[in-house]
């Protein structure tokens, strides 16, 4: 199981249900949380069944722009445009 964070640009509280619905349809999903105040989704998934790219594509198919949060070896994170 793998847990990842995806930044989603310009989401509103009313967008959360449709984002959760589409994330929960991606193969391999175990859990998903969407936080419009933080502009992010946190997903846990079986990485043998799905990939982070599958979740990013599902979000992008709804018309949202995503950024992947990268973690470096020092433990800090930064956003990467996709």
C-alpha positions, -999 to +999 in steps of 0.1 A: +000+000+000+012+035-009+000+069+003+005+100-018-005+136-019-016+154-050-020+192-052-052+202-071-053+238-082-084+260-077-108+236-060-138+247-040-156+230-012-184+220-035-159+202-058-149+177-031-177+152-036-171+148-074-134+145-068-139+119-042-163+100-064-138+099-093-109+090-071-128+061-055-134+046-090-097+043-099-085+007-097-064+000-066-078+028-044-080+020-006-089+055+007-091+091-005-095+124+012-100+158-006-093+191+012-103+222-007-088+245+019-054+229+013-060+223-024-050+187-021-060+150-023-044+124-001-048+089-015-038+054-003-037+027-030-024-007-039+006+003-061+005-032-076-030-024-090-028+013-098-003+041-101-002+077-090-006+088-126-039+070-128-053+092-100-038+124-115-053+115-149-087+110-133-085+144-117-073+161-149-102+144-168-126+164-146-108+196-158-085+203-128-048+210-130-027+189-107+008+191-092+026+161-077+041+167-043+077+153-044+095+143-013+133+146-013+157+125+008+158+152+035+121+147+041+110+181+027+085+183-001+079+205-031+054+208-059+061+197-094+040+208-124+024+179-144 
